[in-house]
Each structure stands twice: as C-alpha cells, then as structure tokens.
Amino acid sequence: MARSATLRSGCPINLSLEVIGDNWSLLVIRDIMFGGRRHFRDLLTQSEEGIASNILSDRLKRLTDAGLVTRAPDPGHRQRQIYSLTEQSIQLVPVIVQLGAWGRRFLPVSPELSIRAQLLEDGGPELWDAFMDELRAIHLGAERPPGPSVLERLDEAYRAEVERQVSAG
C-alpha cells in the first residue's frame, strides 16, 4: 500500500478501513463485482447512489494504488479503460456478504436491492467460494468454474424482485 507513511496504526481493522472505509470505495467495488460495471462511464452513470465524476476518478485511483483494482486498455474500444478486480478485492466477498446481512437485519433496505445479499447470506461459504471462483474467471482470467453462474442467479433474483415490486405497486 503506497500510503504506509500516513497510517494511523498497525491495527488490522484500522488498516482495512484506511483502504476501503470511505463513503465510496466499497460501493465502487460492489458495482464492479455485482453490476459488471467495468468502465468509468458505466460506474458513473449506473450507480444507484449517484457518485460524482471527480469522486469516482479519485476512488478508482486509490483502489488501483491499493492493489484492489487494475486498469487496462479495453480491447473492444481504443479510448476506454477496463477495470478489473484483483484477488485482494475478490477476497472481500465474505466481508461484503456480512455487511449486507447486517444491513438487511438493522436498516430499512429495499427488497430489490437486498435480494442479492439475502441469497449470498443464505448460500453460505460454499456459494461465496463459487462466486469468488466466478469472479476470478471474469477478472483474473482463471478457468470458468463448472455449474450454474452465481452472478446469473443473483441477477435473475434481482429482476424477479423488481418485477414483483412493479406488479405489487
């Protein structure tokens, strides 16, 4: 981590929060991880929270400097960069699942935005491992794991919940 001279302590919780504890870093990772948003414009325009372009640019730079995200030229478009998760950020899946579980228990979440968290929580470590293997295939070029796609299952549940909300409302 490039900012080691400015760290407040050697506490693992403090160090983790110094890397991902601001208002946007985990949301950027979430959008790359779950939303397949791998280009700056997609991250900017499709975030539910409406991140500003200067904040997004800063967070992507911080995440890249911290080794959580890589940036490379997009082979499909000369003028765009594609962002990928690293193994470090893929290893955040259990943390993100637990944050989602906590939020579902104690905060006024929306059904459609919490369904993925519920499925991951219910699926337990076995599903988390399958999801991490799938992310490794997408972002790190690992061999695609056998079996049904976890991302597709999560997206199908989200779409079904959106449809249910539309039908009910």
Backbone torsions as a table, in degrees:
resi	resn	phi	psi	omega
1	MET	NA	128.1	-172.2
2	ALA	-69.7	-23.2	-173.4
3	ARG	-93.2	22.3	-172.2
4	SER	-55.1	-29.1	-179.1
5	ALA	-69.9	-20.6	-176.4
6	THR	-103.0	7.0	-178.0
7	LEU	-70.6	141.7	-177.7
8	ARG	-76.7	-33.6	-179.7
9	SER	-162.3	175.7	177.0
10	GLY	-93.2	9.2	178.8
11	CYS	-64.2	129.5	-177.5
12	PRO	-61.8	-32.5	178.0
13	ILE	-69.6	-45.6	177.0
14	ASN	-59.2	-47.5	-178.1
15	LEU	-60.9	-41.5	178.7
16	SER	-63.5	-43.9	-179.7
17	LEU	-67.6	-30.4	176.8
18	GLU	-66.5	-25.8	179.1
19	VAL	-89.8	-44.2	-172.6
20	ILE	-124.6	11.6	-173.0
21	GLY	-92.5	4.7	177.8
22	ASP	-79.3	-179.6	-175.6
23	ASN	-70.2	-14.2	-171.4
24	TRP	-124.9	-24.7	-170.7
25	SER	-58.2	-48.8	179.6
26	LEU	-67.0	-29.9	177.8
27	LEU	-69.7	-37.3	175.4
28	VAL	-64.6	-45.7	177.1
29	ILE	-60.9	-43.3	178.3
30	ARG	-57.3	-45.8	-177.4
31	ASP	-66.8	-34.4	175.2
32	ILE	-71.5	-42.7	-174.5
33	MET	-69.5	-51.0	-173.0
34	PHE	-99.4	-28.8	-174.4
35	GLY	-96.7	-6.2	-178.1
36	GLY	63.0	22.1	-179.3
37	ARG	-86.7	102.6	-172.0
38	ARG	-116.6	1.8	177.1
39	HIS	-117.0	151.2	-178.4
40	PHE	-52.9	-49.5	-176.9
41	ARG	-60.8	-40.8	178.6
42	ASP	-64.4	-43.3	178.8
43	LEU	-63.9	-37.4	-178.4
44	LEU	-71.8	-46.7	-170.7
45	THR	-91.6	-16.8	-175.4
46	GLN	-108.9	5.3	178.4
47	SER	-74.7	129.4	178.6
48	GLU	-60.7	-27.4	-174.5
49	GLU	-91.1	-7.7	175.6
50	GLY	68.1	57.6	179.9
51	ILE	-67.8	140.9	176.6
52	ALA	-76.9	150.4	-175.6
53	SER	-61.3	-39.5	180.0
54	ASN	-67.9	-35.6	177.8
55	ILE	-69.0	-45.0	178.6
56	LEU	-59.7	-46.0	179.2
57	SER	-58.7	-44.6	178.9
58	ASP	-63.3	-44.7	-178.1
59	ARG	-67.1	-39.8	177.9
60	LEU	-63.7	-39.3	176.9
61	LYS	-64.5	-45.7	178.5
62	ARG	-60.8	-45.9	-179.3
63	LEU	-65.1	-36.5	176.5
64	THR	-67.1	-46.9	178.8
65	ASP	-60.8	-33.9	-179.7
66	ALA	-82.1	-5.3	178.6
67	GLY	82.6	18.2	-180.0
68	LEU	-95.1	-20.8	-178.7
69	VAL	-139.8	144.8	171.8
70	THR	-114.8	158.1	179.6
71	ARG	-129.5	133.4	-179.9
72	ALA	-145.8	157.7	175.2
73	PRO	-60.0	139.2	177.9
74	ASP	-79.4	117.6	-178.7
75	PRO	-62.7	-20.8	-179.2
76	GLY	-88.4	-8.2	-177.1
77	HIS	-157.3	112.5	-172.7
78	ARG	-57.9	-31.2	-173.9
79	GLN	-94.4	2.4	-178.2
80	ARG	-112.2	154.0	173.6
81	GLN	-107.8	148.7	177.1
82	ILE	-115.3	133.1	-179.7
83	TYR	-100.4	138.0	179.2
84	SER	-129.4	149.8	174.0
85	LEU	-75.7	150.7	172.5
86	THR	-101.7	174.0	176.9
87	GLU	-58.0	-37.7	178.7
88	GLN	-57.4	-46.0	-178.2
89	SER	-74.8	-32.8	175.8
90	ILE	-62.2	-35.5	178.5
91	GLN	-68.4	-7.4	175.2
92	LEU	-78.9	-8.6	-177.6
93	VAL	-50.6	-51.3	179.8
94	PRO	-60.8	-35.0	178.1
95	VAL	-65.9	-46.1	-179.9
96	ILE	-63.8	-39.3	177.0
97	VAL	-60.9	-45.0	-179.5
98	GLN	-67.3	-36.9	174.5
99	LEU	-62.3	-42.4	177.8
100	GLY	-64.3	-40.2	178.7
101	ALA	-64.0	-43.1	178.8
102	TRP	-63.3	-46.1	179.0
103	GLY	-60.9	-40.2	178.7
104	ARG	-63.6	-35.4	-178.8
105	ARG	-75.0	-37.7	-166.3
106	PHE	-118.9	-4.3	-175.2
107	LEU	-127.2	158.3	-177.2
108	PRO	-79.7	73.2	-176.9
109	VAL	-77.7	159.8	174.3
110	SER	-92.3	145.3	-178.0
111	PRO	-57.2	-43.7	-175.8
112	GLU	-69.9	-32.9	-179.8
113	LEU	-87.3	-6.9	178.8
114	SER	-109.1	-4.8	-176.7
115	ILE	-64.2	-38.5	178.9
116	ARG	-63.1	-43.1	179.0
117	ALA	-61.1	-41.0	179.4
118	GLN	-63.4	-46.5	-179.8
119	LEU	-62.2	-42.2	179.0
120	LEU	-66.2	-41.7	177.6
121	GLU	-62.5	-47.3	-179.4
122	ASP	-64.0	-33.9	-178.5
123	GLY	-72.8	-21.3	176.8
124	GLY	66.8	-172.2	-175.3
125	PRO	-55.7	-30.1	178.9
126	GLU	-64.3	-43.6	178.3
127	LEU	-69.8	-37.9	178.6
128	TRP	-60.4	-43.0	179.2
129	ASP	-63.8	-41.9	178.3
130	ALA	-63.9	-39.8	178.4
131	PHE	-65.1	-43.2	178.7
132	MET	-63.7	-38.9	176.4
133	ASP	-62.7	-40.0	178.3
134	GLU	-65.8	-41.5	177.4
135	LEU	-63.7	-37.3	176.5
136	ARG	-61.9	-38.3	178.3
137	ALA	-66.5	-43.4	-177.8
138	ILE	-69.4	-45.6	-169.2
139	HIS	-100.4	-25.1	-174.9
140	LEU	-115.0	-2.2	178.4
141	GLY	79.5	14.8	177.3
142	ALA	-69.8	165.2	178.4
143	GLU	-66.0	137.1	179.8
144	ARG	-66.1	130.3	-177.9
145	PRO	-69.8	151.7	177.8
146	PRO	-71.5	162.6	176.0
147	GLY	95.6	178.0	-177.0
148	PRO	-67.0	150.6	-179.7
149	SER	-74.5	126.7	176.6
150	VAL	-67.1	-43.0	179.4
151	LEU	-59.8	-42.4	178.5
152	GLU	-63.3	-41.5	178.7
153	ARG	-62.6	-43.0	179.0
154	LEU	-65.6	-42.1	179.7
155	ASP	-66.7	-39.8	177.6
156	GLU	-62.2	-42.0	178.7
157	ALA	-64.5	-40.3	178.0
158	TYR	-62.6	-49.7	-179.7
159	ARG	-61.0	-40.0	178.6
160	ALA	-64.1	-39.4	179.4
161	GLU	-69.7	-38.2	175.3
162	VAL	-61.5	-45.8	178.7
163	GLU	-61.4	-41.3	178.5
164	ARG	-62.8	-41.4	179.0
165	GLN	-64.4	-40.7	179.3
166	VAL	-64.9	-44.3	-179.2
167	SER	-65.9	-34.4	-178.2
168	ALA	-79.4	-22.2	-171.4
169	GLY	-103.6	NA	NA
